[in-house]
Each structure stands twice: as C-alpha cells, then as structure tokens.
C-alpha cells in the first residue's frame, strides 16, 4: 500500500538497497565507519535487507527515533553483531 504522496516499502527498498550496495557497502568493506541518517521507511528497508527480514517482520519492528543502531559485519559481510 502506498501512502498518499509517499512511496511503499517495496518502492523504498528498490531505491535504498542499490544505493547501499553501490555507495555504502564498498566503504564498509574498506574498513570505514559510516553513519546513515534516514527516515523510517528507508531505515526499515535497510534493516530488512541487512537482517534478512520479511516485509511482515519489519513492520512489526519498532524503530526508535534518535537512538543509534550499530551493525558489525564479519568477513563475508554478514551481520555479526548489532548494538542498539
């Protein structure tokens, strides 16, 4: 469902994940720390991708405003630890 004047989670996912893969993931693989600041649906799409959640599972998740989430990745770029 698309909110009036907005975009669906699927549309957001299709916009956010290619950007993450092309711009952010390479920096992380180089050992850089990256701060991502975004609105709720963008964060939902990224968390869904990183944690391999279904759309139904991510909609159950509360994403607190102003509280950071930290992800640590292993050598195969799987989430090895999440803080927050």
N, C-alpha and C positions, 0 to 999 in steps of 0.2 A: 504494500500500500504506500502510495506517495502522498506525503503531507502537502497541503496547499502551499504553493510557492517554494517547495523544497524538493529533496530527492530521496528516493528509497534507500534502504540499507544496501540493497543489491547495486544500485547506481553508485552509491558512495564507495562501496567495496571495489567496484570496477574502476574507480578513479584513484583511490588511495593506494591500492596494492601495487599497480605498475610504478607509481611514483616511489613507493618504499623500495621496491626491487631495483630500480634504476639509480636512485639518488642516495638513499639512506643505507641500504644493506652494504654497498661497497665500502662506505666509511666505517661501518661497524666491523667488517671483515679486516680492515686495516688496523683495527685496534682503537679507533676513535670512539669517544663518548658522544652521543647525540641526544639532544633534548628535543622532544617532539611536543609541541603545544597545539592542541586542536579542539574542535567542538565534539560533542557527544557522539554523533553518528560516525565521524571519522575515526574516533578512538575505538568505538565498537567494532568497526570494520577491521582495524589493525589488530586489536586484541583477538578477534575471531580468527584471523589469519595466523597469528603467532601461536595461539593456544589450540588451534585446530578444533574450534567450537562450531557447532551448527548455528544457523540463524536463530533457532528457537532457544538454544542455550545462551547466546549472547544477550538476547532480550531479557533474560532472567537476571543478568548480572547488573549490579548497581555500580556505576562509575562515578565515584565521588568527585566533586568539583574542588580543585585546589590541592589535592593530595597526589603526590607523585607515585607512579608505578615504575619500578626499575626491573628491567629484564637483563639477565646474564645468559649468554649463549655459549654452547660448547663448540668444539672444533667442527662439528657437522652442521652448525647453525641451528641447533635445536635449543629451545629454552631450557636451560639447566637450573635456573633459579629465578624466582620472581619475588620482589620485595614490595610491599605496599598493599 
